[in-house]
Amino acid sequence: MPHRAAEHAVVFVPASITDPADFAAVAAPCLERVDACGYAFIGIVRSWDDALEMTRTGRAEVVVVASLQHLPPTRTPRVEAAGDPVRAAGTVRHVVPPEVAAPQRHRRPRRVR
C-alpha cells in the first residue's frame, strides 16, 4: 500500500490577538490538532486573506482555527456549521426544531423489579 503524504496545515491566529498569553492560548490547541491529525505544519498566519492565499496556491490544504468566532463574518468562502444561528438581514435568530422547543413531559423512571 503506498504511503500517502501528510496534508499541509496552516494555523490562523487573528492579528487582533496581541497579548502573548492570549496568542499562546489560541495557538496551542491548534498546534495540538495539527500534531494529532498528522498534518505537516506550514506556519501561523495572522490574516484570513493570507490563510486563503495559502490554500489557493496549494501550500496548505487545511486551515486550523481555535474557534469559528476567530474567523471574519464577511469571509469568503463563508464557513458555517449546521448548529450556527441563522443570519437574516443583519440579525441573528436561532432556529430551533419543534421537538426541542416543545415542552417536555417529565416522567419518573420506572421502578425496576
C-alpha positions as semicolon CSV with decimal commas, in nm:
position;residue;x (nm);y (nm);z (nm)
1;M;0,000;0,000;0,000
2;P;0,156;0,335;-0,100
3;H;0,227;0,587;0,174
4;R;0,008;0,894;0,144
5;A;0,179;1,229;0,202
6;A;0,063;1,428;0,502
7;E;-0,168;1,718;0,430
8;H;-0,016;2,061;0,487
9;A;-0,181;2,275;0,754
10;V;-0,158;2,639;0,843
11;V;-0,279;2,780;1,176
12;F;-0,482;3,101;1,175
13;V;-0,448;3,329;1,479
14;P;-0,619;3,666;1,426
15;A;-0,394;3,973;1,428
16;S;-0,631;4,126;1,684
17;I;-0,488;3,885;1,943
18;T;-0,177;4,073;2,054
19;D;-0,122;3,967;2,415
20;P;0,143;3,688;2,421
21;A;-0,056;3,481;2,674
22;D;-0,373;3,507;2,464
23;F;-0,176;3,424;2,149
24;A;-0,037;3,111;2,317
25;A;-0,383;3,013;2,443
26;V;-0,522;3,030;2,090
27;A;-0,225;2,878;1,905
28;A;-0,158;2,585;2,141
29;P;-0,480;2,387;2,077
30;C;-0,441;2,447;1,704
31;L;-0,087;2,310;1,709
32;E;-0,206;2,012;1,912
33;R;-0,470;1,938;1,648
34;V;-0,211;1,966;1,370
35;D;0,002;1,712;1,555
36;A;-0,291;1,481;1,643
37;C;-0,411;1,473;1,282
38;G;-0,064;1,410;1,144
39;Y;-0,065;1,725;0,932
40;A;0,260;1,879;0,810
41;F;0,280;2,214;0,989
42;I;0,346;2,503;0,750
43;G;0,318;2,802;0,981
44;I;0,097;3,054;1,157
45;V;-0,080;3,330;0,965
46;R;-0,239;3,638;1,117
47;S;-0,486;3,735;0,843
48;W;-0,768;3,537;0,686
49;D;-0,659;3,656;0,341
50;D;-0,315;3,500;0,396
51;A;-0,476;3,173;0,503
52;L;-0,692;3,171;0,189
53;E;-0,396;3,252;-0,032
54;M;-0,206;2,954;0,108
55;T;-0,497;2,723;0,027
56;R;-0,544;2,876;-0,321
57;T;-0,179;2,829;-0,412
58;G;-0,170;2,474;-0,275
59;R;0,081;2,546;0,001
60;A;-0,179;2,428;0,254
61;E;-0,480;2,200;0,233
62;V;-0,608;2,267;0,586
63;V;-0,658;2,585;0,788
64;V;-0,683;2,518;1,161
65;V;-0,857;2,771;1,385
66;A;-0,917;2,758;1,759
67;S;-1,274;2,881;1,720
68;L;-1,506;2,977;1,436
69;Q;-1,552;3,300;1,631
70;H;-1,200;3,398;1,519
71;L;-1,300;3,400;1,153
72;P;-1,422;3,725;0,999
73;P;-1,801;3,717;0,944
74;T;-1,759;3,854;0,590
75;R;-1,503;3,591;0,486
76;T;-1,524;3,410;0,156
77;P;-1,576;3,129;0,128
78;R;-1,808;3,156;0,425
79;V;-1,789;2,855;0,655
80;E;-2,097;2,770;0,857
81;A;-2,182;2,485;1,090
82;A;-2,528;2,330;1,093
83;G;-2,582;2,441;1,452
84;D;-2,486;2,804;1,389
85;P;-2,756;3,070;1,428
86;V;-2,927;3,167;1,102
87;R;-2,849;3,519;0,980
88;A;-3,145;3,707;0,838
89;A;-3,091;4,061;0,706
90;G;-2,828;4,155;0,961
91;T;-3,000;3,997;1,258
92;V;-2,929;3,666;1,419
93;R;-3,215;3,436;1,502
94;H;-3,192;3,087;1,634
95;V;-3,375;2,812;1,451
96;V;-3,498;2,556;1,700
97;P;-3,666;2,236;1,582
98;P;-4,023;2,199;1,717
99;E;-3,940;1,880;1,905
100;V;-3,677;2,070;2,102
101;A;-3,887;2,382;2,157
102;A;-4,197;2,188;2,271
103;P;-4,230;2,149;2,645
104;Q;-4,105;1,812;2,755
105;R;-4,306;1,586;2,978
106;H;-4,101;1,479;3,272
107;R;-4,177;1,129;3,388
108;R;-4,040;0,945;3,682
109;P;-3,825;0,647;3,589
110;R;-3,997;0,312;3,614
111;R;-3,914;0,103;3,911
112;V;-3,701;-0,195;3,823
113;R;-3,817;-0,521;3,987
